[in-house]
Every structure is written in C-alpha cells, then in structure tokens.
Amino acid sequence: MIGFLRDVFSVRGMMIAVYFLIGVFLNTAAPHLPTHAPASVAGLHSWVQWIFSVLFWPLGLWKPELTLGKWTP
C-alpha cells in the first residue's frame, strides 16, 4: 500500500493524473459526453468512444498540415 501511494504521488504519477484530467476536460463538452445509458449497444459504443477520446486526446491536436507529405484525392 505504501509503494502504491509513493508511485501515485511521484512525478510520474502526477503527470499521468494531469494527462487524464486534460483528456476528461477536453472531452466532456456538450457534444462529447455520451447521453445514452451504457445498457444498449449504441450507448456502450458511445461510452467506449468517449473513453478512447480521453485516453488518446493528444491525437486531436494533430493537423494534416503539419505532415511532410500532402494528401491528394
């Protein structure tokens, strides 16, 4: 138990907590927070999408203009 608390309150633990907090705050705006209960398949899908958007929020900062190659249709 002491080792767990030491890890949580270490620099790495605080960085992980800040990472998750930023993801939650970026993804809880009105269109992002799922409105369906997770009892249905559509509701479960919405919540899974929300969890992925919280975990991978830095990918939302990526813009195609920042890449070296240009996409052509």
N, CA, C and O atoms as a DFTB+ gen file, in Angstrom:
292 C
 N C O
     1  1       0.827      -1.188       0.000
     2  2       0.000       0.000       0.000
     3  2       0.874       1.256       0.000
     4  3       0.568       2.224      -0.695
     5  1       1.946       1.241       0.767
     6  2       2.833       2.406       0.817
     7  2       3.508       2.621      -0.533
     8  3       3.667       3.759      -0.974
     9  1       3.907       1.530      -1.190
    10  2       4.539       1.651      -2.501
    11  2       3.592       2.239      -3.533
    12  3       4.004       3.034      -4.378
    13  1       2.310       1.846      -3.467
    14  2       1.316       2.392      -4.379
    15  2       1.146       3.889      -4.167
    16  3       1.099       4.646      -5.137
    17  1       1.055       4.322      -2.932
    18  2       0.907       5.752      -2.636
    19  2       2.143       6.529      -3.070
    20  3       2.033       7.653      -3.559
    21  1       3.313       5.937      -2.893
    22  2       4.545       6.591      -3.321
    23  2       4.551       6.768      -4.841
    24  3       4.977       7.806      -5.347
    25  1       4.073       5.746      -5.571
    26  2       4.006       5.847      -7.033
    27  2       2.964       6.861      -7.482
    28  3       3.196       7.596      -8.442
    29  1       1.827       6.913      -6.809
    30  2       0.768       7.844      -7.203
    31  2       1.219       9.287      -7.014
    32  3       0.928      10.144      -7.848
    33  1       1.922       9.555      -5.929
    34  2       2.331      10.926      -5.637
    35  2       3.745      11.249      -6.116
    36  3       4.331      12.250      -5.704
    37  1       4.286      10.403      -6.982
    38  2       5.580      10.705      -7.585
    39  2       5.363      11.636      -8.776
    40  3       4.226      11.944      -9.131
    41  1       6.443      12.075      -9.380
    42  2       6.343      12.955     -10.546
    43  2       5.630      12.233     -11.684
    44  3       4.779      12.817     -12.355
    45  1       5.973      10.973     -11.904
    46  2       5.325      10.209     -12.974
    47  2       3.831      10.038     -12.696
    48  3       3.012      10.174     -13.606
    49  1       3.479       9.746     -11.469
    50  2       2.072       9.597     -11.110
    51  2       1.294      10.887     -11.300
    52  3       0.160      10.862     -11.778
    53  1       1.883      12.000     -10.936
    54  2       1.217      13.287     -11.129
    55  2       1.081      13.621     -12.611
    56  3       0.074      14.196     -13.024
    57  1       2.082      13.267     -13.414
    58  2       1.992      13.525     -14.856
    59  2       0.883      12.688     -15.484
    60  3       0.171      13.173     -16.364
    61  1       0.725      11.441     -15.047
    62  2      -0.347      10.597     -15.556
    63  2      -1.701      11.159     -15.140
    64  3      -2.636      11.163     -15.940
    65  1      -1.821      11.630     -13.914
    66  2      -3.077      12.222     -13.449
    67  2      -3.425      13.475     -14.241
    68  3      -4.582      13.668     -14.612
    69  1      -2.445      14.323     -14.503
    70  2      -2.688      15.540     -15.289
    71  2      -3.085      15.170     -16.717
    72  3      -3.969      15.800     -17.298
    73  1      -2.442      14.159     -17.283
    74  2      -2.773      13.693     -18.629
    75  2      -4.246      13.283     -18.704
    76  3      -4.955      13.683     -19.627
    77  1      -4.708      12.481     -17.730
    78  2      -6.097      12.044     -17.721
    79  2      -7.057      13.199     -17.457
    80  3      -8.135      13.253     -18.050
    81  1      -6.683      14.114     -16.583
    82  2      -7.552      15.265     -16.317
    83  2      -7.719      16.139     -17.551
    84  3      -8.821      16.610     -17.831
    85  1      -6.643      16.359     -18.288
    86  2      -6.755      17.135     -19.530
    87  2      -7.677      16.408     -20.501
    88  3      -8.524      17.038     -21.133
    89  1      -7.526      15.110     -20.627
    90  2      -8.391      14.340     -21.518
    91  2      -9.842      14.408     -21.121
    92  3     -10.710      14.515     -21.987
    93  1     -10.134      14.348     -19.831
    94  2     -11.522      14.429     -19.371
    95  2     -12.085      15.814     -19.622
    96  3     -13.217      15.940     -20.089
    97  1     -11.322      16.861     -19.323
    98  2     -11.839      18.210     -19.519
    99  2     -12.003      18.556     -20.991
   100  3     -12.906      19.315     -21.342
   101  1     -11.157      18.020     -21.858
   102  2     -11.302      18.279     -23.283
   103  2     -12.483      17.526     -23.883
   104  3     -13.040      17.963     -24.890
   105  1     -12.870      16.414     -23.292
   106  2     -13.880      15.552     -23.897
   107  2     -15.191      15.504     -23.139
   108  3     -15.984      14.587     -23.351
   109  1     -15.443      16.463     -22.262
   110  2     -16.725      16.476     -21.558
   111  2     -17.577      17.668     -21.964
   112  3     -18.539      18.005     -21.274
   113  1     -17.234      18.309     -23.074
   114  2     -18.089      19.369     -23.601
   115  2     -19.386      18.731     -24.104
   116  3     -19.478      17.511     -24.241
   117  1     -20.362      19.556     -24.372
   118  2     -21.703      19.071     -24.698
   119  2     -21.753      18.007     -25.799
   120  3     -22.418      16.993     -25.590
   121  1     -21.108      18.161     -26.938
   122  2     -21.259      17.100     -27.944
   123  2     -20.448      15.850     -27.653
   124  3     -20.653      14.825     -28.303
   125  1     -19.534      15.905     -26.696
   126  2     -18.630      14.777     -26.475
   127  2     -19.114      13.796     -25.416
   128  3     -18.900      12.592     -25.559
   129  1     -19.753      14.270     -24.369
   130  2     -20.173      13.384     -23.291
   131  2     -21.367      12.553     -23.744
   132  3     -22.380      13.114     -24.162
   133  1     -21.268      11.218     -23.670
   134  2     -22.370      10.372     -24.137
   135  2     -23.641      10.605     -23.321
   136  3     -23.593      10.768     -22.102
   137  1     -24.774      10.617     -24.017
   138  2     -26.051      10.844     -23.340
   139  2     -26.818       9.551     -23.134
   140  3     -27.734       9.510     -22.313
   141  1     -26.470       8.492     -23.858
   142  2     -27.168       7.217     -23.716
   143  2     -26.608       6.443     -22.534
   144  3     -25.430       6.559     -22.196
   145  1     -27.466       5.659     -21.918
   146  2     -27.005       4.756     -20.864
   147  2     -26.233       3.612     -21.515
   148  3     -26.572       3.199     -22.624
   149  1     -25.206       3.096     -20.851
   150  2     -24.430       2.017     -21.483
   151  2     -25.158       0.680     -21.515
   152  3     -24.527      -0.347     -21.762
   153  1     -26.477       0.660     -21.272
   154  2     -27.232      -0.588     -21.290
   155  2     -27.489      -1.079     -22.715
   156  3     -27.615      -2.284     -22.936
   157  1     -27.567      -0.171     -23.675
   158  2     -27.800      -0.578     -25.062
   159  2     -26.469      -0.641     -25.814
   160  3     -25.444      -0.171     -25.321
   161  1     -26.500      -1.221     -26.997
   162  2     -25.285      -1.326     -27.803
   163  2     -24.834       0.063     -28.246
   164  3     -23.639       0.360     -28.231
   165  1     -25.777       0.913     -28.638
   166  2     -25.424       2.272     -29.050
   167  2     -24.838       3.058     -27.882
   168  3     -23.873       3.803     -28.051
   169  1     -25.417       2.894     -26.712
   170  2     -24.882       3.578     -25.535
   171  2     -23.496       3.089     -25.165
   172  3     -22.617       3.884     -24.831
   173  1     -23.304       1.791     -25.224
   174  2     -21.979       1.225     -24.929
   175  2     -20.956       1.715     -25.930
   176  3     -19.826       2.035     -25.561
   177  1     -21.340       1.777     -27.193
   178  2     -20.441       2.279     -28.227
   179  2     -20.064       3.731     -27.968
   180  3     -18.907       4.112     -28.142
   181  1     -21.029       4.543     -27.555
   182  2     -20.751       5.951     -27.258
   183  2     -19.772       6.086     -26.100
   184  3     -18.853       6.904     -26.155
   185  1     -19.962       5.292     -25.056
   186  2     -19.064       5.374     -23.905
   187  2     -17.673       4.877     -24.235
   188  3     -16.690       5.430     -23.741
   189  1     -17.563       3.839     -25.065
   190  2     -16.243       3.341     -25.478
   191  2     -15.528       4.399     -26.309
   192  3     -14.329       4.617     -26.134
   193  1     -16.250       5.055     -27.207
   194  2     -15.644       6.136     -27.980
   195  2     -15.169       7.263     -27.067
   196  3     -14.097       7.828     -27.286
   197  1     -15.952       7.591     -26.054
   198  2     -15.569       8.656     -25.127
   199  2     -14.316       8.270     -24.355
   200  3     -13.425       9.099     -24.171
   201  1     -14.236       7.031     -23.905
   202  2     -13.056       6.569     -23.155
   203  2     -11.809       6.632     -24.046
   204  3     -10.749       7.062     -23.593
   205  1     -11.929       6.209     -25.304
   206  2     -10.791       6.305     -26.216
   207  2     -10.388       7.756     -26.450
   208  3      -9.198       8.060     -26.536
   209  1     -11.370       8.661     -26.555
   210  2     -11.025      10.066     -26.774
   211  2     -10.343      10.664     -25.544
   212  3      -9.515      11.564     -25.680
   213  1     -10.677      10.178     -24.347
   214  2      -9.989      10.646     -23.140
   215  2      -8.562      10.119     -23.108
   216  3      -7.636      10.853     -22.761
   217  1      -8.379       8.853     -23.469
   218  2      -7.044       8.261     -23.408
   219  2      -6.113       8.778     -24.497
   220  3      -4.911       8.914     -24.270
   221  1      -6.658       9.068     -25.678
   222  2      -5.822       9.450     -26.811
   223  2      -6.073      10.888     -27.247
   224  3      -6.039      11.184     -28.441
   225  1      -6.327      11.790     -26.291
   226  2      -6.641      13.180     -26.624
   227  2      -5.520      13.899     -27.364
   228  3      -5.838      14.805     -28.133
   229  1      -4.231      13.576     -27.203
   230  2      -3.223      14.316     -27.985
   231  2      -3.375      14.133     -29.493
   232  3      -2.919      14.981     -30.260
   233  1      -4.009      13.042     -29.932
   234  2      -4.209      12.848     -31.365
   235  2      -5.154      13.899     -31.934
   236  3      -5.129      14.161     -33.136
   237  1      -5.985      14.504     -31.092
   238  2      -6.862      15.574     -31.544
   239  2      -6.104      16.844     -31.874
   240  3      -6.646      17.721     -32.547
   241  1      -4.876      16.965     -31.424
   242  2      -4.064      18.135     -31.723
   243  2      -3.361      18.024     -33.069
   244  3      -2.843      19.017     -33.580
   245  1      -3.338      16.820     -33.651
   246  2      -2.650      16.587     -34.913
   247  2      -3.437      17.204     -36.051
   248  3      -4.646      16.999     -36.163
   249  1      -2.768      17.941     -36.872
   250  2      -3.377      18.564     -38.046
   251  2      -2.657      18.045     -39.282
   252  3      -1.431      17.938     -39.270
   253  1      -3.376      17.722     -40.338
   254  2      -2.725      17.203     -41.547
   255  2      -1.730      18.178     -42.166
   256  3      -0.822      17.754     -42.881
   257  1      -1.882      19.468     -41.905
   258  2      -0.961      20.453     -42.486
   259  2       0.447      20.321     -41.910
   260  3       1.407      20.814     -42.502
   261  1       0.575      19.668     -40.773
   262  2       1.880      19.534     -40.131
   263  2       2.709      18.372     -40.660
   264  3       3.861      18.201     -40.262
   265  1       2.133      17.572     -41.556
   266  2       2.879      16.439     -42.086
   267  2       3.740      16.882     -43.266
   268  3       3.520      17.949     -43.839
   269  1       4.714      16.059     -43.622
   270  2       5.612      16.402     -44.721
   271  2       4.953      16.208     -46.073
   272  3       5.179      16.995     -46.992
   273  1       4.148      15.177     -46.203
   274  2       3.510      14.914     -47.493
   275  2       2.134      15.546     -47.575
   276  3       1.494      15.798     -46.554
   277  1       1.695      15.794     -48.762
   278  2       0.364      16.351     -48.993
   279  2      -0.550      15.242     -49.508
   280  3      -0.164      14.457     -50.374
   281  1      -1.761      15.189     -48.967
   282  2      -2.722      14.197     -49.388
   283  2      -3.447      14.721     -50.616
   284  3      -3.911      15.861     -50.638
   285  1      -3.540      13.878     -51.636
   286  2      -4.282      14.266     -52.841
   287  2      -5.352      13.223     -53.078
   288  3      -5.076      12.026     -52.995
   289  1      -6.566      13.651     -53.372
   290  2      -7.663      12.667     -53.569
   291  2      -7.523      11.899     -54.870
   292  3      -8.356      11.046     -55.176
